[in-house]
Amino acid sequence: MNLIGLIVIVVRKDIVWCIAAVWIDIAIWSAKPKPSPVFIIAIAFTAIHPIALIFAATWKKLKKKDEGQIRLPPDDSTESGGRPHRQQESTTRPPREVDTEALWG
């Protein structure tokens, strides 16, 4: 049951599930008498669940920084002041009217 909870915590980054799993583990290892394997597993997963949640959230943040970024070439033509060089006015076209009859038919 702890492994299923760990998978859910890591995949969904679910803090509520993490708190509930830790609560159940504390309830298991606080009740006496328990066999050693049950006691050790409960204590181990009491620490592993929050650590896995923190690791999954950190991994998501680090991975998200790499998404969607593109590398732009450096500006070659910059004037004094660090502003990019403007295009010559003769190469730009002036605004024009749109013929709605030709556009919409």
C-alpha positions as CSV (number, residue, x, y, z in Angstrom):
1,M,0.0,0.0,0.0
2,N,2.9,2.3,0.7
3,L,4.4,1.8,-2.8
4,I,1.1,2.7,-4.4
5,G,0.9,5.8,-2.3
6,L,4.5,6.7,-3.2
7,I,3.7,6.4,-6.9
8,V,0.6,8.6,-6.6
9,I,2.6,11.2,-4.7
10,V,5.4,11.3,-7.2
11,V,3.2,11.3,-10.3
12,R,0.5,13.7,-9.2
13,K,2.6,15.8,-6.7
14,D,-0.3,15.4,-4.3
15,I,0.3,17.0,-0.9
16,V,-3.0,15.8,0.5
17,W,-2.1,12.1,-0.3
18,C,1.3,12.6,1.2
19,I,0.0,14.0,4.5
20,A,-2.6,11.2,4.6
21,A,0.1,8.5,3.9
22,V,2.4,9.9,6.6
23,W,-0.6,10.1,9.1
24,I,-1.4,6.4,8.4
25,D,2.3,5.4,8.8
26,I,2.5,7.2,12.1
27,A,-0.6,5.5,13.3
28,I,0.8,2.1,12.3
29,W,4.2,2.5,14.0
30,S,2.8,4.2,17.1
31,A,0.5,1.3,17.9
32,K,2.2,-1.5,19.8
33,P,3.0,-4.5,19.4
34,K,4.1,-4.7,15.8
35,P,6.5,-7.2,14.1
36,S,9.8,-5.6,13.2
37,P,9.3,-5.6,9.4
38,V,6.0,-3.7,9.7
39,F,7.6,-1.3,12.2
40,I,10.7,-0.6,10.0
41,I,8.7,-0.2,6.8
42,A,6.3,2.2,8.5
43,I,9.1,4.4,9.8
44,A,10.9,4.3,6.5
45,F,7.9,5.4,4.5
46,T,7.1,8.1,7.0
47,A,10.3,9.8,5.8
48,I,10.2,8.7,2.2
49,H,6.7,10.1,1.3
50,P,7.6,13.8,2.1
51,I,11.0,13.4,0.6
52,A,9.5,12.1,-2.7
53,L,7.0,14.9,-2.8
54,I,9.7,17.5,-2.4
55,F,11.9,15.8,-5.0
56,A,9.0,15.5,-7.5
57,A,8.0,19.2,-7.1
58,T,11.6,20.3,-7.5
59,W,12.1,18.1,-10.5
60,K,9.0,19.6,-12.1
61,K,10.2,23.2,-11.5
62,L,13.6,22.4,-12.9
63,K,12.2,20.6,-15.9
64,K,9.7,23.4,-16.6
65,K,12.5,26.0,-17.0
66,D,13.7,24.1,-20.1
67,E,10.3,23.9,-21.8
68,G,9.5,26.4,-24.5
69,Q,12.7,28.3,-24.6
70,I,14.4,29.1,-27.9
71,R,17.8,30.5,-28.5
72,L,17.8,33.7,-30.5
73,P,20.9,34.8,-32.5
74,P,22.7,37.7,-31.0
75,D,22.1,41.2,-32.4
76,D,24.8,42.1,-34.9
77,S,23.8,45.6,-35.7
78,T,23.5,47.7,-32.6
79,E,24.0,51.5,-32.5
80,S,25.5,53.4,-29.6
81,G,23.1,53.1,-26.7
82,G,22.5,49.4,-27.2
83,R,19.4,49.9,-29.3
84,P,18.9,47.7,-32.4
85,H,19.5,49.4,-35.8
86,R,16.2,50.5,-37.4
87,Q,15.3,49.5,-41.0
88,Q,15.5,52.2,-43.6
89,E,12.3,54.0,-44.2
90,S,12.4,53.4,-48.0
91,T,12.1,49.6,-47.6
92,T,9.0,49.7,-45.4
93,R,5.6,49.9,-47.1
94,P,3.1,52.5,-45.9
95,P,-0.2,51.3,-44.5
96,R,-2.9,50.6,-47.1
97,E,-6.7,50.2,-47.2
98,V,-8.2,46.8,-47.3
99,D,-10.7,46.1,-50.0
100,T,-13.5,44.2,-48.1
101,E,-15.2,43.2,-51.4
102,A,-12.1,41.4,-52.6
103,L,-11.4,40.0,-49.1
104,W,-14.9,38.6,-48.3
105,G,-16.2,38.1,-51.8
